[in-house]
Amino acid sequence: MTGTGEHLDATFAALADPTRRAILARLKQGQATVIELARPFAMSQPAISKHLKVLERAGLISRDRDAQRRPCRLNPQPLAEANSWLEKYRECWEQNFERLDALLDELKAETVANRAPRTKQRRRTHKK
């Protein structure tokens, strides 16, 4: 597997966990320490640290050294790469849906066209 594929695997594996997604959402607001990140969760600081290691290995976050603190910050590049990969599939599905819409419009028009003469014939039959 190429480097890009491995990066995507790591990114999607990290994003698969709701706690890690919540941590990333918090880091969108700015840097935070492990203690700050652990605060909203009902889990220990070591458990949060394990989540942070997964995010760090995936390149989604980085940790700085600031005296005794090690604040975490969001790295947008892996998310941008994942978004770019997903975008190709979104474009494909969008084209498929556009073709489906056109087909449904065509079938709808045919149905309306086929019903119109039958309605007139029924009315004539009823008049006689």
Contacts in CASP RR format, 6 or more apart in sequence:
PFRMAT RR
TARGET T0000
AUTHOR 0000-0000-0000
METHOD contacts of the structure
MODEL  1
MTGTGEHLDATFAALADPTRRAILARLKQGQATVIELARPFAMSQPAISK
HLKVLERAGLISRDRDAQRRPCRLNPQPLAEANSWLEKYRECWEQNFERL
DALLDELKAETVANRAPRTKQRRRTHKK
1 9 0 8 1.000
4 81 0 8 1.000
7 58 0 8 1.000
7 78 0 8 1.000
7 81 0 8 1.000
8 81 0 8 1.000
8 82 0 8 1.000
8 85 0 8 1.000
10 57 0 8 1.000
10 58 0 8 1.000
10 59 0 8 1.000
10 78 0 8 1.000
11 58 0 8 1.000
11 59 0 8 1.000
11 60 0 8 1.000
11 78 0 8 1.000
11 79 0 8 1.000
11 81 0 8 1.000
11 82 0 8 1.000
12 82 0 8 1.000
13 54 0 8 1.000
13 58 0 8 1.000
14 20 0 8 1.000
14 54 0 8 1.000
14 55 0 8 1.000
14 57 0 8 1.000
14 58 0 8 1.000
14 60 0 8 1.000
15 21 0 8 1.000
15 24 0 8 1.000
15 60 0 8 1.000
15 82 0 8 1.000
17 51 0 8 1.000
17 54 0 8 1.000
19 41 0 8 1.000
19 43 0 8 1.000
19 48 0 8 1.000
19 51 0 8 1.000
20 51 0 8 1.000
20 54 0 8 1.000
20 55 0 8 1.000
20 60 0 8 1.000
22 40 0 8 1.000
22 41 0 8 1.000
23 37 0 8 1.000
23 48 0 8 1.000
23 51 0 8 1.000
23 52 0 8 1.000
23 55 0 8 1.000
23 61 0 8 1.000
23 72 0 8 1.000
24 55 0 8 1.000
24 60 0 8 1.000
24 61 0 8 1.000
24 74 0 8 1.000
24 79 0 8 1.000
26 32 0 8 1.000
26 36 0 8 1.000
26 37 0 8 1.000
26 40 0 8 1.000
27 37 0 8 1.000
27 61 0 8 1.000
27 72 0 8 1.000
27 73 0 8 1.000
27 74 0 8 1.000
28 74 0 8 1.000
30 73 0 8 1.000
30 74 0 8 1.000
31 64 0 8 1.000
31 71 0 8 1.000
31 72 0 8 1.000
31 73 0 8 1.000
32 71 0 8 1.000
32 72 0 8 1.000
33 69 0 8 1.000
33 70 0 8 1.000
33 71 0 8 1.000
33 72 0 8 1.000
34 45 0 8 1.000
34 48 0 8 1.000
34 49 0 8 1.000
34 52 0 8 1.000
34 70 0 8 1.000
34 72 0 8 1.000
35 45 0 8 1.000
37 48 0 8 1.000
37 52 0 8 1.000
37 72 0 8 1.000
38 44 0 8 1.000
38 45 0 8 1.000
38 48 0 8 1.000
41 47 0 8 1.000
41 48 0 8 1.000
52 61 0 8 1.000
52 63 0 8 1.000
52 72 0 8 1.000
55 61 0 8 1.000
55 72 0 8 1.000
56 62 0 8 1.000
56 63 0 8 1.000
58 78 0 8 1.000
59 75 0 8 1.000
59 77 0 8 1.000
59 78 0 8 1.000
60 74 0 8 1.000
60 75 0 8 1.000
60 78 0 8 1.000
60 79 0 8 1.000
61 72 0 8 1.000
61 73 0 8 1.000
61 74 0 8 1.000
61 75 0 8 1.000
62 72 0 8 1.000
62 73 0 8 1.000
62 75 0 8 1.000
63 70 0 8 1.000
63 71 0 8 1.000
63 72 0 8 1.000
63 73 0 8 1.000
64 70 0 8 1.000
64 71 0 8 1.000
64 73 0 8 1.000
END
